Every structure is written in C-alpha cells, then in structure tokens.
Amino acid sequence: MRENIRKWLAGRELFVFSIATVMLLFLSALFLAPPGELMRGMVTIILTRDALVTDYFKLAGFGAAFFNAGLVMGLGVLLVCRQKIPFTGLTMAVLFINAGFALFGKNPVNVLPMLLGTWLYAKFHHSGMNRFIYTALFGSCLAPMVTELLYLLPFSFVWNLLISVAVGIFAGFVLPPLSVHTASMHMGYNLFNMGFAGGLFAFVMVCVLQSFGLESNSVFIWSYGRPLWLLAGLYLYFTVVLLFGLFLNNWKLKPLFKLMRHPGRAVADFVLMDGVPTVLINMGIIGYVCTTYILIIGGDLSGPVVGAILTSFGFAAFGVHLRNYLPVLFGVFLSTFINHMLPTTAGMQMGAIFAVGLSPIAGQFGIPAGIIAGMLHAAVVVCTSSLYGGLNLYNNGFSTGLVAIVLVPVLESFIKGFKLRKH
C-alpha cells in the first residue's frame, strides 16, 4: 500500500504538496470567517494601501488574509503549470514567498501589472514566458507601487489608475534585466536577489516622485500577540510536511546531513541536488526553527511574521538549512544586546527570520562570518525601508543584498590574505 502511494506520487510530489497547501489556505479561511466577511475583507485588501508594513491579519481579519494567500499562491501554481515547468526547489521558493507576502502586501490585483510587464519583456525579446516566469512571480515585490500611485497622484481616479498600472507594467518589464545585473553584484550570496533589484527600482521611483513634490510614506499596521490556534496550526503543518518527507524517504534522515554540506550559494536547488523527500524534511525543520524562535523571544505571529516564516520555509528548498541559517539568526539576535533594538521589535522579528537570505555566507565562510552577516543585517534593515517609502515589499532582500555586497569581498580578501601569510 505504502509503496503504491510512493509510486503514484513519484515525480508529482511537489505539485500535490503545493495544491494541498493552497486548499489548506482556502479551507482555513472558510473556517475562520463566513463567505460574506471574506469578500468584504478581500475588497478591503485590494483597495487599501499596501506599503510596508500592512498586516492583513489586522487590516481584514485572519480569514480574508488566508483566502488572499490562497489566491496569490494558487495564481503562482497555475502559471507554473501553464508554462509546463517542473516543480523544483526554486518553485517552492517562489510559491511560498508569494503566499507569505500575500499576508502583508500582495493581492491578486496589484501583482497583475508586474506579471504583464514581464510577459511583454519576453515577447519583446521573442522568448517564451517559461524563461521568465520565476522573475515575474518574484518581481511582484513592487505590487504596493500600483496601489500607492492610485492614491498618491493628483489626477482623476481614471488617470491615476492608468498611470499606476502603466508604472507597474514598466516595473515588470525592467526587472528581468535589472535582476541579472544585481545577481552579479552579490555573486549569489543573497538569496533574495529580486528584493535587491526591486529596492533599487523603487528607490529611483521614489526620487522621481519626490522631484514632483509627491512623497510616499511607510505604513505600520501590525497585529500583536500569538494566537494559540495559529501557533498550533503552524507546528501541525510543519510536522505534516516533515512526516511526508520522511514517508517518501523511507523514514531515513541520513540524506539530510548530505544536504547540509551545501553552502547554499545561489543557484542551489536542493530538489535537483538531493531529491524531494530530503527537501521536504529540511523545509519542515526550518519551519520549526523559525516558529520556535518567535515563540522563545515572545514575538508576534502577525501577518508579516507568519509571511516571513513561510518565505523561509520555501527557501529551505533553495539554499537554506540549519547549518547555514542558525549563525545568521544568532547574529541578528546577538545584535539586539548591543544596539537600541529589542528582539521583539517588529523590524527585528522580521529581520531575524528573513536573515535566511544571507545563509550562503555562513555556509561558505563559516559560523563567525554568518554571525557578522546577521549583525550587519540587523543594523541595515531598519534603515532601508525609508529609502523607498515601503514600496518594495522585499525590504529584507534589499538589506541582505547590501550586506552581501559589502561583506563578501572583505571576507574573500581576508581569507586570501590569511592564506598568503600562512604560506
């Protein structure tokens, strides 16, 4: 019986897993709120400014937030399947970053202009959309720009709508080539490359707006506390994922230790390198670690924090594991003892979880380098959001990009110099 199930799942494990997660989000939404309340919540999400930090748990309720996450993640699954792209570690990363950020900034409406812009870029270069589908889905980090311009511009509603959609399309058109160049800047040591590219674009846009006397301001809508049902639900979900991986792996843990030998530097697709079962085990463990960290420090299971946990969970298929994540996580935590921030400060909670973006530094250069990277990230991330008025959802990705660009050459130079002196 068990062997028959494994044979039926062979080659489609991640597809089934992704569909099951989408269905779980929808069922959770329907359990938490009646259909009428869900629809009112979705209208609120779509029509409200989405700049950082806009917590959909607080803004529209848990039910509407989960329903929105199901729609955004479902859209990603649909596009990946439509382009006949195999489900790999990168697929998990992009699907869960979209599900996570659909709890605080993305919705099925404001992501569409970026998707259209990337489609036009593919057409302009006489290429198939399958080459750029991941760029398009990651590129929706600029989704708040569409909603923000709708309210910020001084024209009529129709003109504001047309201009905001046009800017969103332009962003989607520009991000593919821009992200290629930014990847070469940090040499794969920042897993959130699109966050860095999106941050640069958003910064330029904010400067242009300010030159016309228009200023975008950050938002702070945050739900405090840790609902017991949500905490239990996260642990149960990660447990099921872990057990699913063990089941597919014939209850063997040994391959996980082989996975943890990879430094995680992009492109590190663990599905292609170590197989689906081992990756699912790794994802479950990273989900445990992130949730437990928030629980230990007394943090909040707000929309942004749960979104960060889901993002880290997804990137456990694409570069992140215990060995390279724990040093940077500890670095962020350690920094709160020597600066004016507390571990429970909203930015520090998100910064600690999103520090997974710097995991390759610890994987490549060792634990001390990872701790330093985490401490630098904690300092930089609190400053970067103001650069672009919260219009880049992947603010931590922009921060990790800056840290990697500064830190990696120093580390490489130090190591090279140490080896020369040794000889």
N, C-alpha and C positions, 0 to 999 in steps of 0.2 A: 504493500500500500504506500509506504513512505517513498520507496524507490520510484513508483509510478508517478507520485506527485513531483518528485525531483525531475524526472524525465519530462513531464509536461511543462514544468517551469523553465527548463533549460533554454537559455537564450532570450527569455522574456521576463526574467526575474525583476529587473528594474522597472520595466513597463508596468507590470502588475503592481509592484510596490508604489509607483507614482500614482496610478489610478486609485489604488486603495487609500492613499493619503488624501487625494482630492475628495473622494467620497467621505472620508472621515471628517474633513473640514466642513463639508456641507451638512452632514448629519449632526455634528456638534452645534452648528449654527441653528438648525431647526430645533434641537433640544433646548437651546438656551433662549430662544425668542420665537414668538409666533410669526407667521409669514408677513403679516401687516407691519409688524415692528421691524422685520428685516428689510422690507422695501423702504420704509421711512429712513432707516439707518443708512442704506445704500445711497439714497438721494442726498443725505447729509454728507456722506463721504465724498461723493462726486462733486458736490457744489462748494465744498469748503476748501480754503487754502490748505495746501499740503506741505508747506515748507517745514524744515526741521525745527522743532520736534512736534509732530502732530500725532498723538496717540489715539488710534481709532477705538481702543477699548473705552477710553474716557469720552471721546467725541460722539460715538454712535452706539456703544454697547458691545459686549463680547460677541453676541450672535451675529451682528452685522459685520464686525471685523473678521470673524472666521469665514463668513459667507463670501466676503470680498477676497480673502486669501484663497479660497477655493476657486473663485472665478479667475483670478490672476494666474494661479498655478495651473489651472485647467487650460487656460489660453496657451500657456507655455508648452504643455504636453501636446496640445492639438497642433501647434506649429511645428514642433519637433517631429511628430508623426507624419504631418502633411509633407514635410521635406524628406521623409524616409531616412532619417538619421538614426543610427543605432544609439541606444541608451548606454552612455559611458559615465565615467566619473565627472566629466565636465557637464554632462546633462544634469546630474544630481546637484552640482553646484549652482547652476543657473536656475533650475526649478525651485530649489529651496531658498535661494536668495530672493527670488520673486515672491514666494509665499511669505517669507519673513517680512519683507518690506511692504507687503500688502496689508500689514498690520499698522503701518505708520507712514504712508506717503504715496503708495501706488494704488491705482484702481483700474478697472478695465477700460476706462475712457481716457484718462490722462497718459496712458502708455502708448496709445494708438499712433499719435503723430510721429514718435520716435521709430516705431516699427515701420511705418510708411516711408519715413526718410531713408532708412537703411535699405528697404526694398527698392527705392528709386536709385540709391547708390549702386546696388547690384545690377539694376537694369542699365544704368549709365555706363557701367564697365562691362556690359554684355556677359554677365556672370550669373550663375544660379543663386537663388536666395539661400540654398543649403550651405553655401560658403560663409554666409554672414548671419545665420540665424542666431548663433550664440552672441555675437556682437550686438544684434538688435535687442535681444532679451536682457542682456547685461546693461545695455545703453539706456534702458528705461529709468535709470537713476536720475535722469533730468526731468522726470514726469512732473514734479511740482512747478517747473518753469511755465508749463502750459496754463495751469490754474492760476498761478501768481500773476501772469501778464493779463489774464482776463479781468482781474480786479485792479491792477496797477495802472494800466494805460488810461489816458484821459479822454478817449474817444467814446463813441456809442458802443453798446453791447455787441452789435454785429461786427463792427470793425475790430473791436478788442478780441473777439472770438477768432476772426480770420487771421489777425496778426499773431496771436498766441499759437494757433495751430501751425501757421507757416514757420514760426521760430522753432517749434517742436520738430517739424519735418526737417528743417535745416540742421538741427542738432543731430538727428538720426543720420543725416547724410554725411556730416562731418566726422562723427565719432569713429567710424571704421578706420580711416587713415590715421587719425589722431592717436587712437589706442595702439596702433602698431608702433608708432614712434615712442610713446611713453613706455611701452614694454621694454624697449631697448635701453631706456634710461635707467631703470632699476634692475635690469638683467634677470627678471623672473623671481626676484626676492620679495616682491609684493604680490600676493595672490589676488588682491583686489585692483587689478590694473585699470579696469574701467572706471573705478572710483577716482583714480588719479587723473585720467583723461577727462572725465566728466567735471571734475573740480576745476581744471584749467579752463574748460569751455565756459562753465558757469561764472568763474571769476571775470573773464573777459566780458560776458554779457552784463554782469552787474556794473562793471565800469562804464559800459556803453549807456546803460540806463541812467546811471548817476550823472553822466555828462549832459543828459536831457532833464535833469532835475527830478528823476524818478528813483526812489530808493526802496529796495526790498528788505524787510526786516525779518529776522528769525522769529519762530513761534515756539512757545513752550506749553504744550498740553500733555499732561503726564498723569497716569493713574498709579496711585501708591498702594502698597500692600502686596500680599502674596495669598491670593485665594487658595484655600486648601484643595478644592476640586481641580483647579488649574495645575497646581503643583503635582497632584496625584496623576492627573492626565498626562502630563509631560513624562513623568517617570514610567508610567504604564506604556506609553507609546515607544519610548526608547528601549524598554525591556522587550517588547514585542519584536522590534527591529533586531535587537541583539539575538534573541532566540531564533528568529527567522534566518539570520546569517549562520548561526550555529547548526541549525537543521540542514541548511543547504551544504554546510561544510562537514557533515557527518560528525558534528559535535567536537571538532578539532580546533584548538586555539593556537597551535604552533605556527600556522601561516601568518598570524597577526604579528608575530615578532619579526618575521621576514619583512613585512610591510613597513614596520617601524625603523628599518635600516635606511629607508629612503630619506634624503634630506628634505624633500618636498618642494624643491625649487621648480617653478613652472617651466615647462609643462610636465606635471607629474600626475598622470591619470592612473590612479590606483586600480581602477576596474580593469584597464588594459594590462597592467603590470602584475596584479595579484589576484584578480578574479572577483566576481560579485560577492560570494559568500564572505570572504575576508573583509571586504569593504563595508558590508552591512554591519558586521561585528564592530569594526572601527567607528562607524557612524554612531552606533548605539552608545559606545563608550564615551565619545566626545560629547554627545548629548547629555549623558550622565554628569560629566565633569562640569560643563557649563552651568547646568541647572543647580548642581550641588554648590558651586562657588557662590552663586547668587543667594542661595539658602544660608550658607555659612556666614556671609558678611551682613546678612539681614537686609538684602536688597529688595527690589520690587519686581514682580512679574507683570510689568507694564507691557503694552504693545511693542514698543521699541526693544525692550529686553528680550521678550519671547521671540521677536523677529531676529534679533542678534543670535539667539541660541539656535534657531532654525537655520540661519545662514551658516554658522559654524558647523552644524550637523551636516549640511550639504557639502561643505568643503572638506569634510573628513573623507570624501571620495576623491578629492583633488588636491592633495598636498599636505593635509593636516593629520597628525596623530599625536598620541600622548607625549612621545619623546621630544617632539619639536614644539609643541604648544605650551606645555607646562612652564618652561623657562620664561617665555614672554608674558604669560599670565601672571607668574610670580613677580615679574618686573613691574607690571602695572600696579599690582597690589603693594609691592615694596615702596613704590614712589609716593604712595599716599601717607607714608610715615615721615617723609621729608619735605613735602610741599603742603599747601594750604587746603588740598582736597581731601575728602573722606572717601573710603571705598564705596559708600552708599550714595555719593553724589551721582546724579543721573548720568553725567558725561563719563564718569569713571566706571560705572556699571557697564555701559555700552562699550567703553574703550577696552575694558578687560576682556570681554567676550570677543569683540571684533579684532583683538590683537592677534587672532589666528592668521590674519593677513601677513604677519611677519614671521610666522613659524619657520619658513625656509632658512632664515638667518640662524636660528638656533640649530636647525638640522645640519646646516653646512659648516658653521663656525663654532658650534658648541654652546654649552649652557651659559657661561658668563656673557657671551655675545647676545644670546637670547634675552637675558635679564636686562642688559643695557638697552636693547631694542625696545623692550616693553616699557622701560622707564622713560625713554625718549618719546615714545608714542603717547604716554600719559600726559607729557608736557605739551606736545604739539597739537594733539587732537582738540584740546579745549580752545585753541586759538583759531583753528582753520575755518570753522563754520561761519564766522563773521565775515570772512573774505568774500563769500558769495551769497550772503543773506539766507542761508539754509536751502538754497535751490538745488544743491547736489545732495541727494539722499545718502550717497556713499561717502559721507564726510570722513569716516574712519579709513576708507580706502585712499582718500587723498592724503591723509596724515601718514598712513603706512608707506605710501609712495615717497613722500618727502624723507621720512626716516631712512628708508632703504637707500635712496639716492645719496644721502649724506654718510650713512654709517658703513655701507658695504665697501666703498673704496678705501675708507680708513682701515677697516678690518683686513682687507686684502693687502694693503701696504704694510700694515703692522706684521702680519704673518710672513709676508715675503722678506721683510727686513729681519725678522727674528731668525728665519732660516738661513739668510745670508751671514748673519753674525755667528750663528751656530757652526757654520762651516768655516 
